[in-house]
Amino acid sequence: MKSIDLRSDTVTLPSPAMREAVYKAELGDDVFAEDPTVNRLEQMAAERMGKEAALLVVSGTMGNVTCVLTHCRRGDEVILGDRSHTFLYEAGGVSALGGVHPHTIANQPDGTILPDEIAAAIRPDNVHFPRTRLICLENTHNRCAGSPLSVEYTNAVAALAKKRGLLLHLDGARIFNAAIALGVDAKELARGADSVTFCLSKGLAAPVGSLVCGSAEFIAEARRTRKVLGGGMRQAGIIAAAGIIALEQMVDRLAEDHENAKRLAKGIANIDGLSINVENVRTDIVYFEVAGDRLTAQQLTVELAKKGVKILNIGPGRLRAVTHYGITADDIDIAIKAIREAAA
Ligand SMILES: *Cc1c(COP(=O)(O)O)cnc(C)c1O
């Protein structure tokens, strides 16, 4: 029985071309900036995001905390969504490591935070208040249905940040999914951001790594922050080599993951006892709910696992499935059948 693992796009294994590239990678000591493969990946990443420079980090979490710590001093405040990855799932790193105060405002179902609410959250200059320094956005928005944020929305928040003397960080862990879904260049989505991170290890299927992109000056400082965090890596070309293949070969195929996610969502919509908003599924992430009290999300995941289909139970009545490299349309049909049987 083949296992169909839909828990996350992080479970992807490297492509044969990536393994080949890792084997052949030219290496050096990246802390001395002498790894040619890392240098090449960083140059490619900067170019893809329309920024001057980039920095390879271990993970998306390290990328976000590196950016926040580089932009902010202790006691500064960051405005971010209450369902953002940085607030929910990064072990409180911005406060634990940076002494940065998170000021959350409600994420809308489409992953945005409203410009009016951001404006209202910005602190006036007063000794009682922390200094508002940074706004963070997330594209696509993981917890909000994997929704892509539009160029217009991102530019509106960037204009607000600029007008109020704040900086903008974009957690673009899945920015290429957003770009593909919207039919725009990723550069356009990153244009207004002072820093942007994206992950190699999700839909792009590389084994490890994320990139931080920004101005040359910002990246020079971020390099120091990465060192503080213990993230200075030596022959990191082993990682970067797979990342180069990810950027060259794995971006356009994300469209296939989005089609498969839609296919899965439509299948789930036809199953009794489950509820889903098919319209919300615009990228690779599919959220759905158990309806009624006949079945729990826990029971469903356990029954599915017995049939070789893995999905994530993410809390009261709610489930998540993510499509990715290695999952075919046939696999989706098998998964739909298994979900129908498990729900019966
Ligand atoms: C996965 C993810 C991250 C963190 O990436 P890791 O590599 O798992 O640390 C950050 N932001 C978002 C939106 C993510 O989905």
The ligand as an SDF file (V2000), in Angstrom:
LIG
                    3D

 15 15  0  0  0  0  0  0  0  0999 V2000
    6.2790   26.7930    7.2880 C   0  0  0  0  0  0  0  0  0  0  0  0
    6.1170   28.2250    7.5230 C   0  0  0  0  0  0  0  0  0  0  0  0
    7.1190   28.9680    8.1600 C   0  0  0  0  0  0  0  0  0  0  0  0
    8.3190   28.3470    8.8360 C   0  0  0  0  0  0  0  0  0  0  0  0
    9.0720   27.5030    8.1110 O   0  0  0  0  0  0  0  0  0  0  0  0
    9.9410   26.3460    8.8140 P   0  0  0  0  0  0  0  0  0  0  0  0
   10.9340   26.0850    7.7490 O   0  0  0  0  0  0  0  0  0  0  0  0
    9.0080   25.2230    9.0920 O   0  0  0  0  0  0  0  0  0  0  0  0
   10.5630   26.9100   10.0410 O   0  0  0  0  0  0  0  0  0  0  0  0
    6.9390   30.3230    8.2620 C   0  0  0  0  0  0  0  0  0  0  0  0
    5.8330   30.9100    7.7940 N   0  0  0  0  0  0  0  0  0  0  0  0
    4.8560   30.2310    7.1920 C   0  0  0  0  0  0  0  0  0  0  0  0
    3.6720   30.9600    6.6750 C   0  0  0  0  0  0  0  0  0  0  0  0
    4.9500   28.8590    7.0510 C   0  0  0  0  0  0  0  0  0  0  0  0
    3.9480   28.1870    6.4800 O   0  0  0  0  0  0  0  0  0  0  0  0
  1  2  1  0
  2  3  1  0
  2 14  2  0
  3  4  1  0
  3 10  2  0
  4  5  1  0
  5  6  1  0
  6  7  2  0
  6  8  1  0
  6  9  1  0
 10 11  1  0
 11 12  2  0
 12 13  1  0
 12 14  1  0
 14 15  1  0
M  END
$$$$
